Amino acid sequence: MIVKPRAGDHLVVGKYTGKVIVGVGLLMVVPLLTSIAYHEWDTALDFVISIMACLVFGFGAQILSRTDRDLGWSHGLVVAAGSWVWATLLGCLPLYLSGHEGSYLNAMFDVMSGYTTTGLYLLQDLDHIANGLNMWRHLLTYAGGQGIVVIALTFLFKGTAGAYKVYVGEGKDERLLPNVVQTARAIWLVSLTWLVLGTVALSGVGLALGQAPGRAFLHGLWIFMGGWSTGGFAPQSYNTVWFHSLAYEVIAAVVFIAGSFNFALHWAMWTGNRKEIVRNIEVLSFTITLTLMTLVATFALAKAGVYPTAMTLFRKVFYQLASGHTTTGFSTIYSRAFVTQWGPIGMLAVTVVMAIGASACSTAGGIKGIRIGVITKAFIQDIRRMISPESAVVCSRYHHIRDIALDDAMVRTVMTITLCYLTTYMITALIGVAYGYDLSSSAFEAVSAVSNTGLSCGVTSPAMPDFLKVVYIFGMWLGRLEFMSVFALAGYLFSMARGR
């Protein structure tokens, strides 16, 4: 029998969803102040309206949902998944009111892309939008990389036991510190430290390239936000190719590779465990797969004679592959070049690394390196069992912050999530094919959306079918939350309708 949620369950979900949406409203103060600083009064008014909408919804939900109950597991998962929906519906108001989006659906697409650190966008005339609006786009992806629930945990939640349930619902499960609220604040400590260092470095290169100080600072800040969050948003329509600077590319690559690492790995190094960087299974998995796919793409493009020199070839291939593998989405080639120059093999290499993604509990998306590592370890373990005597006990371990024994339950969980990703990649790609896109382009774009990467081969555009936009929005949401909390929300809604 399906148990119908009680009124008390709705109150718990409503209360904590309201807290998250208040956090989204408070986040809009930053682009509001940016708009005021640059005398962008129309944009400032758009943000005032949007802030009021978020605060009315957020505080209204808390007033109507007064309860002293703490969050249970199901509540936490539902709050995590549902908050992202409401945050998208309300967070897209500034974009829609700006007039740079063709429809409310387009604005929702861009905001979901920002929150999920995907980087695909439908916004029109990007090169001429207001600074306040650009600040909101990049703040979305920076905050989304840490997690909008992490924002609420940091500033708006008390250190209750239930807070951990919401944290896990957002696709994270590692505690850097004993208390989950302290963990959220530690994540922000790491991110803000990198923010200062990365912005200073990128701004310095911008000044050296001849940018005005204000423009160099904003571009440095925004590119850092897009890189660290592995989000891929950039202030110009030509993405990072706009800068035509090797130094800018190198710094951006350092930022987005660092941003793709597990926050637990950052914290281990932060607290003195420097050897973890060379022992961690996620780092090893990432290094091996990136190297292999870079060699494949380099061989294919060298054979086709796409780039004139070895340096140019390596520079283009490594940057796109690293950007894809970290699910960042920065690019130094034009979108259609994947189809017209890179060809099927080059596109396949990028698609594979996008599908894998980077580290769990980071700002990155995709299947994750730790799952690829665990599957590989399990495969080797099974081979060892087959060739060992029946009396032999074969055990495997992997290292992730600590040595962890591999067991069947862990492998089963890893395989389940991996299968969910592969199935979603396939279904999304087939829907693209049904709309007339060729298989390689459709698969490339589908994997980019669901893995929250943001590289595009030209499929994503304001002219794409509305249903495909909805499919990509749903895919980005599923991929970022790693399915479980979305499934929990679907189960909650179903039990409301059919439960007893």
C-alpha positions in Angstrom: 0.0 0.0 0.0 1.2 3.5 -0.9 1.1 5.8 2.1 -0.2 9.3 1.4 1.9 12.1 2.9 0.3 13.8 5.9 -0.2 17.5 6.4 2.9 17.6 8.7 5.0 16.3 5.8 3.8 19.1 3.5 4.6 21.7 6.3 8.2 20.4 6.6 8.7 20.5 2.8 7.2 23.9 2.5 9.2 25.4 5.3 12.6 24.4 4.1 11.8 25.0 0.4 10.9 28.6 1.5 14.3 29.0 3.2 16.1 28.0 -0.1 14.0 30.4 -2.2 14.8 33.2 0.3 18.4 32.4 -0.3 17.9 32.8 -4.1 16.3 36.2 -3.5 19.1 37.4 -1.3 21.6 36.2 -4.0 20.0 38.7 -6.4 21.2 41.6 -4.3 24.6 41.2 -5.9 23.5 41.8 -9.5 21.1 44.5 -8.2 24.0 46.4 -6.7 26.0 45.9 -9.9 23.2 47.4 -11.9 23.0 50.4 -9.6 26.8 50.9 -9.8 26.6 51.0 -13.6 23.4 53.1 -13.7 21.4 50.3 -15.4 18.1 51.4 -13.9 15.8 49.2 -16.0 17.8 46.1 -15.1 17.9 47.2 -11.4 14.1 47.5 -11.5 13.9 44.0 -12.9 15.9 42.7 -10.0 13.9 44.5 -7.4 10.7 42.9 -8.8 12.4 39.5 -8.9 13.8 39.8 -5.3 10.3 40.8 -4.0 8.8 37.7 -5.8 11.4 35.4 -4.2 11.0 36.9 -0.7 7.2 36.9 -0.9 7.2 33.2 -2.0 10.0 32.2 0.5 8.7 33.9 3.6 5.1 33.1 2.6 6.0 29.4 2.4 7.6 29.5 5.8 4.7 31.4 7.4 2.2 29.0 6.0 4.3 26.0 6.9 5.2 26.6 10.5 6.4 23.4 12.1 9.0 22.2 14.6 9.5 18.9 12.9 13.0 18.2 11.5 13.6 16.9 8.0 13.5 13.1 7.3 15.2 11.5 4.4 12.3 11.7 2.1 11.7 15.3 3.1 15.3 16.3 2.4 15.3 14.7 -1.1 12.0 16.3 -2.0 13.1 19.7 -0.7 16.4 19.4 -2.7 14.6 18.5 -6.0 11.6 20.8 -5.6 13.7 23.8 -4.6 15.5 23.7 -7.9 12.2 23.8 -9.7 11.0 26.8 -7.8 14.4 28.5 -7.9 14.3 28.1 -11.7 10.8 29.5 -12.1 11.6 32.6 -9.9 15.3 32.9 -10.8 14.5 33.4 -14.5 12.4 36.5 -13.9 15.3 39.0 -14.4 16.3 37.3 -17.7 12.7 37.3 -18.9 12.1 40.9 -18.0 15.3 42.0 -19.7 13.8 41.3 -23.1 16.8 39.2 -24.2 14.9 36.0 -24.0 12.5 34.9 -26.7 10.1 33.4 -24.2 9.7 32.4 -20.5 10.7 28.9 -21.5 14.0 30.2 -22.9 14.6 32.1 -19.7 13.9 28.9 -17.7 16.3 27.0 -19.9 19.1 29.5 -19.2 18.6 29.6 -15.5 18.4 25.8 -15.1 21.6 25.7 -17.2 23.2 28.2 -14.8 22.1 26.4 -11.6 23.2 23.1 -12.9 26.5 24.5 -14.2 25.7 23.4 -17.7 26.5 26.5 -19.7 24.2 26.1 -22.7 22.1 29.2 -23.3 19.4 30.7 -25.5 19.8 34.3 -24.5 20.0 36.7 -27.5 22.5 39.5 -28.1 24.8 38.3 -25.3 27.6 40.8 -26.2 25.4 43.8 -25.4 23.5 42.8 -22.2 23.6 44.8 -19.0 26.4 44.2 -16.6 23.9 43.4 -13.9 22.3 40.7 -16.0 25.7 39.2 -16.8 26.6 39.3 -13.1 23.4 37.3 -12.4 24.2 34.7 -15.1 27.6 34.0 -13.7 26.5 34.2 -10.1 23.9 31.6 -10.9 26.5 29.2 -12.1 29.0 30.0 -9.3 26.3 29.5 -6.7 24.9 26.4 -8.5 28.3 24.9 -8.5 28.5 24.9 -4.7 24.7 24.1 -4.7 21.8 26.4 -4.0 21.0 24.2 -1.0 24.6 24.8 0.2 23.8 28.5 0.2 20.8 28.0 2.4 22.7 25.6 4.7 25.5 28.2 5.0 23.4 31.2 6.0 19.8 30.2 6.7 19.7 26.7 8.2 20.5 25.8 11.8 22.7 22.8 12.4 19.9 20.3 12.6 20.3 16.6 11.9 17.8 17.0 9.0 20.0 19.5 7.2 22.2 16.6 6.0 19.3 15.1 4.1 18.9 18.2 2.0 22.6 18.3 1.4 22.7 14.7 0.2 19.6 15.4 -2.0 21.7 17.8 -4.0 24.0 15.1 -5.1 26.6 15.4 -2.3 27.4 13.0 0.4 30.7 13.9 1.9 31.1 15.7 5.2 34.3 17.7 5.4 33.6 18.5 9.0 31.3 16.7 11.6 28.5 19.1 11.2 26.9 19.5 7.7 26.4 23.3 8.1 30.1 23.6 9.0 30.8 21.5 5.9 28.8 23.9 3.7 30.8 26.8 5.2 34.0 25.0 4.6 33.0 24.6 0.9 32.5 28.3 0.7 35.8 29.0 2.4 37.6 27.0 -0.3 35.6 28.5 -3.1 36.0 32.1 -2.0 39.7 31.8 -1.5 40.0 30.5 -5.0 37.7 33.3 -6.2 40.1 35.9 -5.0 43.2 34.3 -6.4 41.6 33.3 -9.7 40.0 36.7 -10.3 43.3 38.6 -9.6 45.2 36.3 -12.0 42.6 36.6 -14.8 42.1 40.4 -14.3 45.9 40.8 -14.5 46.0 39.1 -17.9 43.0 41.1 -19.0 44.9 44.4 -18.2 47.9 43.1 -20.1 45.7 42.5 -23.1 44.6 46.1 -23.0 41.3 45.9 -21.3 40.1 48.8 -19.2 40.5 48.1 -15.4 36.8 47.8 -14.8 36.2 45.5 -17.8 39.3 43.4 -16.9 38.0 42.9 -13.4 34.5 41.9 -14.5 35.7 39.6 -17.2 38.2 38.0 -14.8 35.5 37.6 -12.1 33.0 36.1 -14.5 35.4 33.8 -16.3 36.6 32.5 -12.9 33.0 31.9 -11.8 32.2 30.1 -15.0 35.5 28.0 -14.7 35.5 27.2 -11.0 31.9 26.1 -11.1 32.6 24.1 -14.3 29.6 26.1 -15.6 30.9 27.5 -18.9 29.0 30.8 -19.0 31.2 33.5 -20.5 30.5 37.3 -20.9 31.0 37.1 -24.7 29.2 35.0 -27.3 32.5 33.6 -28.6 33.2 32.2 -25.2 36.9 32.1 -24.2 38.1 32.2 -27.8 37.2 35.9 -27.7 40.3 36.6 -25.6 42.8 35.0 -28.1 45.3 34.6 -25.3 47.3 31.5 -24.3 47.8 32.9 -20.8 44.1 33.4 -20.3 43.5 29.8 -21.5 46.1 28.4 -19.2 44.8 30.1 -16.1 41.2 29.3 -17.0 42.2 25.6 -17.5 43.9 25.5 -14.1 40.7 27.0 -12.5 38.3 24.7 -14.1 40.4 21.6 -13.5 40.7 22.6 -9.8 37.0 23.3 -9.7 36.3 19.8 -11.0 38.0 18.2 -8.0 36.1 16.8 -5.1 35.7 19.3 -2.3 36.9 16.6 0.1 40.1 16.5 -1.9 40.4 20.3 -1.7 39.9 20.1 2.1 42.4 17.3 2.5 45.1 19.4 0.7 43.9 22.5 2.6 44.5 20.7 5.9 48.0 19.4 4.9 47.4 16.1 3.2 49.2 17.0 -0.1 49.8 13.3 -1.1 46.1 12.8 -1.7 46.3 14.5 -5.1 48.4 11.6 -6.5 46.7 8.8 -4.6 43.0 9.7 -5.1 41.1 7.3 -7.4 39.2 10.2 -9.0 42.3 12.0 -9.9 43.9 8.8 -11.4 40.7 8.0 -13.3 40.5 11.6 -14.7 44.1 11.6 -15.7 43.9 8.3 -17.5 40.7 8.9 -19.4 41.7 12.5 -20.4 45.1 11.3 -21.7 43.5 8.5 -23.7 40.8 10.6 -25.3 43.2 13.4 -26.0 45.5 11.0 -27.9 42.5 9.7 -29.9 41.3 13.2 -30.9 44.9 14.4 -31.6 45.5 11.4 -33.9 42.2 12.0 -35.8 42.7 15.7 -36.2 46.4 15.4 -37.1 45.4 12.8 -39.8 42.8 15.2 -41.2 45.3 18.1 -41.1 42.8 20.4 -39.4 45.4 22.5 -37.6 48.7 23.8 -39.2 51.2 23.2 -36.3 51.7 20.7 -33.5 51.4 23.4 -30.9 48.1 24.7 -32.3 46.8 21.1 -32.5 47.7 20.3 -28.9 46.4 23.6 -27.6 43.0 23.2 -29.3 42.6 19.5 -28.5 43.7 19.6 -24.9 41.6 22.6 -24.0 38.4 21.3 -25.5 38.9 17.8 -24.0 39.8 19.1 -20.6 36.9 21.5 -20.7 34.6 18.6 -21.7 36.0 16.2 -19.2 35.6 18.6 -16.3 32.1 19.4 -17.7 33.0 23.1 -17.9 32.0 23.9 -21.4 34.6 26.7 -22.1 35.6 26.5 -25.8 38.3 28.1 -28.0 36.7 26.9 -31.2 33.3 27.8 -32.8 30.4 25.5 -32.1 30.0 24.2 -35.7 33.8 23.4 -35.9 33.0 20.2 -33.9 31.0 19.1 -36.9 32.8 20.7 -39.8 36.4 20.2 -38.6 36.6 17.7 -35.8 34.4 15.1 -37.5 32.9 11.9 -36.0 36.0 10.6 -34.2 36.9 14.0 -32.6 33.2 14.5 -31.6 33.1 11.0 -30.1 36.2 11.6 -28.0 34.6 14.8 -26.6 31.3 13.0 -26.1 33.0 10.2 -24.1 34.8 12.6 -21.7 31.6 14.7 -21.2 29.7 11.5 -20.4 32.3 10.5 -17.8 32.6 13.9 -16.2 34.9 14.7 -13.3 34.7 14.2 -9.5 31.8 13.5 -7.3 30.9 16.1 -4.7 32.4 18.8 -6.8 31.0 21.4 -9.1 31.2 19.0 -12.1 28.5 16.7 -13.6 28.5 13.4 -15.5 28.9 9.8 -14.3 31.9 10.9 -12.3 35.5 9.5 -12.1 35.0 7.7 -8.9 32.2 5.5 -10.4 34.4 4.7 -13.4 37.2 3.8 -11.0 35.0 1.6 -8.9 33.6 -0.2 -12.0 37.1 -0.8 -13.2 38.2 -2.1 -9.8 35.1 -4.4 -9.7 35.9 -5.7 -13.2 39.5 -6.5 -12.2 38.3 -8.1 -9.0 35.9 -10.4 -10.8 38.7 -11.5 -13.2 40.9 -12.2 -10.2 38.2 -14.3 -8.7 37.7 -16.3 -11.9 41.4 -17.2 -12.1 41.9 -17.8 -8.4 41.4 -21.1 -6.5 37.9 -21.5 -5.1 39.2 -21.2 -1.5 40.9 -17.9 -2.2 39.4 -14.7 -0.7 39.8 -11.9 -3.2 39.3 -8.4 -1.9 39.9 -5.0 -3.6 40.3 -1.5 -2.2 40.5 1.9 -3.6 41.7 5.2 -2.1 39.5 8.2 -1.8 40.6 10.3 1.1 41.0 7.0 2.9 41.3 3.3 1.9 37.9 1.9 1.2 37.0 -1.8 0.8 35.0 -2.6 -2.4 31.8 -4.5 -1.7 28.9 -5.7 -3.7 26.4 -3.2 -2.3 28.7 -0.3 -3.4 29.2 -1.7 -6.9 25.5 -2.2 -7.2 24.8 1.4 -6.3 27.5 2.7 -8.6 26.1 0.6 -11.5 22.6 1.8 -10.8 23.5 5.5 -11.1 25.8 4.8 -14.1 22.9 3.0 -15.9 20.6 6.0 -15.1 23.1 8.3 -16.8 23.6 6.1 -19.8 19.8 5.6 -20.3 19.1 9.3 -20.0 21.9 10.1 -22.5 20.4 7.6 -24.9 16.8 8.8 -24.6 17.7 12.4 -24.9 19.9 11.7 -28.0 17.1 9.7 -29.6 14.6 12.6 -29.1 17.1 14.9 -30.9 17.3 12.4 -33.8 13.5 12.3 -33.9 13.6 16.0 -34.6 15.9 15.5 -37.5 19.3 16.1 -36.1 22.0 13.6 -37.1 23.0 11.0 -34.5 26.5 12.3 -33.7 25.3 15.9 -33.2 22.3 14.8 -31.2 24.3 12.5 -29.0 27.0 15.2 -28.5 24.3 17.8 -27.4 22.4 15.3 -25.3 25.4 14.2 -23.3 26.5 17.8 -22.9 23.1 18.8 -21.4 22.7 15.8 -19.1 26.3 15.8 -18.0 26.0 19.5 -17.3 28.9 20.4 -19.6 27.6 23.0 -22.0 29.8 22.5 -25.1 27.6 22.7 -28.2 27.9 21.6 -31.8 25.2 24.0 -32.9 22.0 22.1 -31.9 21.1 24.4 -29.0 19.6 27.6 -30.3 16.5 29.8 -29.7 15.1 28.1 -32.9 15.2 24.6 -31.5 11.9 22.9 -30.9 10.2 23.9 -27.5 9.8 20.2 -26.5 13.5 19.6 -27.0 14.2 22.6 -24.8 12.0 21.0 -22.1 13.8 17.7 -22.5 17.2 19.4 -22.1 15.9 21.3 -19.0 14.7 18.0 -17.5 18.0 16.3 -18.4 20.1 19.0 -16.8 18.0 18.8 -13.6 18.2 15.0 -13.5 22.0 15.0 -14.2 22.9 17.6 -11.6 20.9 16.0 -8.8 22.0 12.5 -9.8 18.5 11.2 -10.1 17.7 10.0 -6.6 16.1 13.2 -5.3 14.2 13.7 -8.5 12.9 10.2 -8.2 11.9 10.9 -4.6 10.0 14.0 -5.6 8.2 12.0 -8.3 7.3 9.4 -5.7 6.1 12.1 -3.3 3.8 13.6 -5.9 2.5 10.2 -6.9 1.8 9.2 -3.3 -0.1 12.5 -2.9 -2.4 11.5 -5.8 -2.7 7.8 -5.3 -1.7 7.1 -1.7 -4.0 6.2 1.2 
